[in-house]
Amino acid sequence: MSNQEEPKLKKVVQGADDLSLGISIVVAVIIGVGIGIGLEKLFHQKWVFWIGVVIGIGAAISNVFKAYKRQKIELDKIAKDPKYVGRTFDDEDDD
């Protein structure tokens, strides 16, 4: 097997990684809510629940930002590909 060939399951793994973003958002919020419930039971204050919710939402936003950066790097690589340099993609055909 030469170094130029891609692994057979690379596209499958990449697709699963792309689908995992939605799952990670939901899991981050659920974990944050769990932290909030734990804090509420620990301190016996209703308002500390929202600290956990904010932590969960912050983690979800962080996951989206990381996925965006990863996708941006991939698109920048494609933009430098000689096959696509100088091409324009117009939406004029979509009437």
MODELLER restraints for C-alpha pairs under 7 A, 6 or more apart:
rsr = mdl.restraints
at = mdl.atoms
rsr.add(forms.Gaussian(group=physical.xy_distance, feature=features.Distance(at['CA:25:A'], at['CA:60:A']), mean=4.63, stdev=0.5))
rsr.add(forms.Gaussian(group=physical.xy_distance, feature=features.Distance(at['CA:25:A'], at['CA:63:A']), mean=6.92, stdev=0.5))
rsr.add(forms.Gaussian(group=physical.xy_distance, feature=features.Distance(at['CA:28:A'], at['CA:56:A']), mean=5.05, stdev=0.5))
rsr.add(forms.Gaussian(group=physical.xy_distance, feature=features.Distance(at['CA:28:A'], at['CA:57:A']), mean=6.99, stdev=0.5))
rsr.add(forms.Gaussian(group=physical.xy_distance, feature=features.Distance(at['CA:28:A'], at['CA:59:A']), mean=5.86, stdev=0.5))
rsr.add(forms.Gaussian(group=physical.xy_distance, feature=features.Distance(at['CA:28:A'], at['CA:60:A']), mean=5.49, stdev=0.5))
rsr.add(forms.Gaussian(group=physical.xy_distance, feature=features.Distance(at['CA:29:A'], at['CA:53:A']), mean=6.73, stdev=0.5))
rsr.add(forms.Gaussian(group=physical.xy_distance, feature=features.Distance(at['CA:29:A'], at['CA:56:A']), mean=4.18, stdev=0.5))
rsr.add(forms.Gaussian(group=physical.xy_distance, feature=features.Distance(at['CA:29:A'], at['CA:57:A']), mean=5.54, stdev=0.5))
rsr.add(forms.Gaussian(group=physical.xy_distance, feature=features.Distance(at['CA:29:A'], at['CA:60:A']), mean=6.58, stdev=0.5))
rsr.add(forms.Gaussian(group=physical.xy_distance, feature=features.Distance(at['CA:30:A'], at['CA:56:A']), mean=6.95, stdev=0.5))
rsr.add(forms.Gaussian(group=physical.xy_distance, feature=features.Distance(at['CA:31:A'], at['CA:56:A']), mean=6.29, stdev=0.5))
rsr.add(forms.Gaussian(group=physical.xy_distance, feature=features.Distance(at['CA:32:A'], at['CA:52:A']), mean=4.58, stdev=0.5))
rsr.add(forms.Gaussian(group=physical.xy_distance, feature=features.Distance(at['CA:32:A'], at['CA:53:A']), mean=4.93, stdev=0.5))
rsr.add(forms.Gaussian(group=physical.xy_distance, feature=features.Distance(at['CA:32:A'], at['CA:55:A']), mean=5.52, stdev=0.5))
rsr.add(forms.Gaussian(group=physical.xy_distance, feature=features.Distance(at['CA:32:A'], at['CA:56:A']), mean=3.75, stdev=0.5))
rsr.add(forms.Gaussian(group=physical.xy_distance, feature=features.Distance(at['CA:33:A'], at['CA:52:A']), mean=5.45, stdev=0.5))
rsr.add(forms.Gaussian(group=physical.xy_distance, feature=features.Distance(at['CA:33:A'], at['CA:53:A']), mean=5.01, stdev=0.5))
rsr.add(forms.Gaussian(group=physical.xy_distance, feature=features.Distance(at['CA:33:A'], at['CA:56:A']), mean=6.73, stdev=0.5))
rsr.add(forms.Gaussian(group=physical.xy_distance, feature=features.Distance(at['CA:35:A'], at['CA:52:A']), mean=4.96, stdev=0.5))
rsr.add(forms.Gaussian(group=physical.xy_distance, feature=features.Distance(at['CA:36:A'], at['CA:48:A']), mean=6.33, stdev=0.5))
rsr.add(forms.Gaussian(group=physical.xy_distance, feature=features.Distance(at['CA:36:A'], at['CA:49:A']), mean=3.82, stdev=0.5))
rsr.add(forms.Gaussian(group=physical.xy_distance, feature=features.Distance(at['CA:36:A'], at['CA:50:A']), mean=6.13, stdev=0.5))
rsr.add(forms.Gaussian(group=physical.xy_distance, feature=features.Distance(at['CA:36:A'], at['CA:51:A']), mean=6.07, stdev=0.5))
rsr.add(forms.Gaussian(group=physical.xy_distance, feature=features.Distance(at['CA:36:A'], at['CA:52:A']), mean=3.77, stdev=0.5))
rsr.add(forms.Gaussian(group=physical.xy_distance, feature=features.Distance(at['CA:36:A'], at['CA:53:A']), mean=6.11, stdev=0.5))
rsr.add(forms.Gaussian(group=physical.xy_distance, feature=features.Distance(at['CA:37:A'], at['CA:49:A']), mean=5.58, stdev=0.5))
rsr.add(forms.Gaussian(group=physical.xy_distance, feature=features.Distance(at['CA:39:A'], at['CA:48:A']), mean=6.13, stdev=0.5))
rsr.add(forms.Gaussian(group=physical.xy_distance, feature=features.Distance(at['CA:39:A'], at['CA:49:A']), mean=6.31, stdev=0.5))
rsr.add(forms.Gaussian(group=physical.xy_distance, feature=features.Distance(at['CA:40:A'], at['CA:46:A']), mean=5.79, stdev=0.5))
rsr.add(forms.Gaussian(group=physical.xy_distance, feature=features.Distance(at['CA:40:A'], at['CA:48:A']), mean=5.64, stdev=0.5))
rsr.add(forms.Gaussian(group=physical.xy_distance, feature=features.Distance(at['CA:40:A'], at['CA:49:A']), mean=5.38, stdev=0.5))
rsr.add(forms.Gaussian(group=physical.xy_distance, feature=features.Distance(at['CA:79:A'], at['CA:85:A']), mean=6.42, stdev=0.5))
